[in-house]
């Protein structure tokens, strides 16, 4: 992918199409609990949102272009661009940098379900379809429902 000859301070060529200016990412904690997995599922239920895993770190990606881009994907605020843009390292650039083959990208709730299945995570989630949550062709047993209600017996009625 990358041409590897970008010089410091040089703006991006037109061929780049401002790839790094078309999304926003933020690091998130790796899921550990059912609630964490459910939150990631919720993220992926939204349009233009992805989750990716790179070097064992989890990120949330919002696919939304920068307001500073013109119709030709050129930065109209280049001379006054934010510090974060100035510090963006070339090795992380989609145009100049190397492609990370170990990166896992989840773009939909179905991708998350498949990822969890590949990883052997067998959690009973609210979003599981009981008709398709099978183990060897059989419907997975439901866990008993627990309530705080005291069981009524003949003695407790008296």
URWO-V274272 format. One line per field, one symbol per residue. ss: DSSP state (H for helix, E for strand, - for the rest). phi: phi as a letter, one per 30 degrees, with the letter a starting at -180 (. if undefined). burial: 1 if it has 16 or more other C-alpha atoms within 10 Angstrom, else 0. A space follows every 50 residues. Layout:
ss = ???
phi = ???
burial = ???
This chain:
ss = -------------HHH--HHH--EEEEE-----HHHHHHHHHHH----EE EEEE--EEEEEE------E-----E--HHH--HHHH---HHH-------- ---EEE--HHHHHHHHHH---------------EE--EE----------- ---HHHH-
phi = .dcibdceiddddeddhhedccabbbdbdddbceddddddededdcdibb bbcbhiccbcccdaddddccdcicddcedbddeeddcddedcdddddddc dcdccccaedededdddddidccdcedddddcdcbiicdddddddcbddd ddbedddd
burial = 00000000000100001101100000000000000010011011000011 11100001111100000010001110000000000000010011111000 00001111100110000000000000000000100000000000000000 00000000
